[in-house]
Amino acid sequence: MTRFQSIKSFLSRFRDGTHATVAVEAVVILPLLFWAHMAMFVFFDAYQQTSINQKASFTIGDMLSRETTAIDNDYLDGMDKMFKFLARADPTARLRVTVVRWDAKREKFRRDWSQTRGDVSALSNSNVSDMTDVLPVVPDGERLIVVETWSRYTAPFDIGVLSTDLHNRVFTRPRFAPKLVWKS
């Protein structure tokens, strides 16, 4: 028997053999099943954290919309601490609160004031006027409280998903006062 025939014979016996097929299939498929289970856990965790961050941002916006007196640095520090607590965010989480109004004559938003906590810059009038496509349509002179939050999400297991910043932007109208005032 030639070498080629012996290899061919071995391959045909291997193809037709049914001994230990379950063990071989298990060895092949178990790592894939384990990875899929871990991936589902990570994706669920990421969506859950995104939902928690959105709810925390809406809570901050709702609280600010109910204010009838001027807010100051202490109030905003408290909002920052509350966001980090509600969102279970790390210390690098950032918060920006901006009050804008629609100027129908110029057809753009104008900034009343903008304050931040964390490593993010306050918005200027030019930044706000560039956000016209992002902000909702409102009547002339209407004011909006824009709350923006950022927090870092890190997956509990490394399945190829990188850490990412979760960014939320929430718009709220002042409810009981015509505008939210900043007191320096």
Salt bridges, closest charged atoms under 4 A:
ASP16 OD1 - ARG15 NE 3.19
ASP62 OD2 - ARG66 NE 3.03
ASP62 OD1 - ARG175 NH2 2.68
ASP77 OD1 - ARG117 NE 2.57
ASP80 OD2 - LYS84 NZ 3.19
ASP103 OD2 - ARG106 NE 3.87
ASP112 OD1 - ARG101 NH1 2.56
ASP112 OD2 - ARG143 NE 2.41
GLU142 OE2 - ARG173 NE 2.48
GLU148 OE1 - ARG96 NE 2.78
GLU148 OE2 - HIS167 NE2 3.35
GLU148 OE2 - ARG169 NE 3.09
ASP165 OD2 - ARG94 NH2 3.31
ASP165 OD1 - ARG152 NH1 3.33
